[in-house]
Structure formats: C-alpha cells, structure tokens
Amino acid sequence: MKLVKGISFVIAMGALLVSCKNEGKAEEKNEEVIVENTIPADAKLETASLTIEGMTCEIGCAKTIEEKLAHTKGVKEAKVDFENNLATVIFDSNQQNLASLTETIEAVAGGDSYKVLDSKVN
C-alpha cells in the first residue's frame, strides 16, 4: 500500500511540474528585462489582440505569458485572459509590432507550447 501511495505521489508531482514548465524561468529574467522596458514620451501607442493556443493553466501558462509580454521592451501593458485564450497588449509601435509580439509569445516555454492563431491591432 505504501508503494502505491509513493508512486501516486511521484506521478502527481511530475504532472504539476510538466504542466507549467517555465514559470520560474520567466521570473529569473524579469529583473534584467524591466530595465529596458521604458516607454518614451513620444511613443505611438497601439493595442493588439492575439489569440493564443496551447495554454493549459491560468497561473502557470497565462500568467507567464502575461509577465513575459509586460516586461518586453516597448510594451506598456499586457493582459492574458486564460478563459478566452486572448492576450491584449498596449505597445509602442515604434519599438514593437504584431510579428515581434507573436515571436515573444511563441518563444515562451522553449517555443514548443504556445501558438498565436490570430492577431490584430485595434
């Protein structure tokens, strides 16, 4: 009986670790990237909506993508809605564009987990 409990515990812990892969890595880099995330007074702000495929959890996946976007150079604000698979990003179009925001999202967690299906500037 102890063996079954032990194996069950190991499997559960493994599932938790795999489902939200890079949560810690995003936090490690934030301090370094925040320094370069300044929005100039003459910024041309635009709002983009990006539909994201591949998120499996709100705290690990959606929050990690949101933090990565929010700390990207030229991004003023980023919100990721897990339930609707939607990221809304306010950015300086002199520093960022839809292609670069898409690349940022798709690179999170090693580049294998998330895909931007649709994007538009509002």
C-alpha positions in Angstrom: 0.0 0.0 0.0 2.9 2.4 0.8 4.4 1.7 -2.6 1.1 2.6 -4.4 0.9 5.9 -2.4 4.5 6.7 -3.2 4.1 6.0 -6.9 0.9 8.1 -7.0 2.7 11.0 -5.2 5.6 10.9 -7.7 3.2 10.9 -10.7 1.2 13.8 -9.3 4.3 15.9 -8.7 5.6 15.1 -12.1 2.3 16.2 -13.7 2.4 19.5 -11.8 6.0 20.2 -12.9 5.3 19.4 -16.6 2.0 21.3 -16.9 3.6 24.7 -16.1 7.1 24.3 -17.4 8.8 27.7 -17.4 7.1 29.6 -14.7 10.4 30.0 -12.7 12.5 30.9 -15.8 10.3 33.9 -16.6 10.7 35.3 -13.1 14.5 34.9 -13.3 14.7 37.1 -16.4 12.2 39.8 -15.4 14.6 41.9 -13.4 17.1 42.2 -16.3 14.4 43.0 -18.9 12.5 45.5 -16.8 15.4 47.9 -17.0 15.0 48.2 -20.8 11.2 48.4 -20.7 10.8 52.2 -20.8 8.1 53.9 -22.9 9.2 57.3 -24.3 7.0 60.3 -24.1 6.6 60.4 -27.9 5.5 56.7 -28.1 2.9 55.8 -30.6 0.7 53.5 -28.5 -1.4 50.8 -30.1 -3.5 48.0 -28.7 -3.2 44.4 -30.1 -5.3 41.4 -29.6 -3.7 38.0 -30.0 -5.4 34.6 -29.8 -3.2 32.0 -28.1 -3.4 28.3 -28.4 -1.8 25.8 -26.0 -2.4 27.3 -22.6 -3.3 24.7 -20.1 -3.4 26.6 -16.8 -4.1 30.2 -15.7 -1.4 30.6 -13.1 1.5 29.0 -14.9 0.8 29.4 -18.6 -1.3 32.6 -18.9 0.5 34.4 -16.1 3.9 33.5 -17.5 3.0 34.8 -21.0 1.5 38.0 -19.5 4.6 38.7 -17.4 6.9 38.0 -20.4 4.9 40.4 -22.6 4.6 43.0 -19.8 8.4 43.1 -19.4 9.2 43.2 -23.1 10.8 46.4 -24.4 8.1 48.8 -25.8 5.2 47.1 -24.1 3.2 49.4 -21.8 0.7 46.8 -20.5 -0.2 43.2 -21.2 -3.2 41.1 -20.0 -3.8 37.5 -20.9 -7.3 36.1 -20.5 -6.9 32.3 -20.0 -10.6 31.5 -20.4 -10.8 33.3 -23.8 -7.2 32.4 -24.9 -6.7 36.1 -25.6 -3.8 38.5 -24.9 -4.4 42.2 -25.1 -1.2 44.2 -25.4 -0.7 48.0 -25.3 2.6 48.7 -27.0 4.7 51.4 -28.6 4.6 50.7 -32.4 7.9 52.4 -32.8 9.5 49.6 -30.8 7.2 46.6 -31.3 4.8 45.1 -33.9 2.5 42.2 -34.2 5.2 39.9 -35.6 7.6 40.6 -32.7 4.8 40.2 -30.1 3.9 36.9 -31.7 7.5 35.8 -31.6 7.7 36.7 -27.9 4.6 34.6 -27.1 5.6 31.6 -29.1 9.1 31.6 -27.6 7.8 31.2 -24.0 8.5 27.8 -22.5 11.1 26.9 -25.1 9.0 27.7 -28.1 7.0 24.4 -28.2 4.0 25.2 -26.1 2.1 28.2 -27.5 0.9 29.3 -30.9 -0.6 32.6 -31.9 -3.6 31.8 -34.1 -4.9 35.3 -34.9 -3.7 38.8 -34.2 -4.9 42.3 -35.0 -4.3 45.9 -34.0 -7.4 47.5 -32.6 
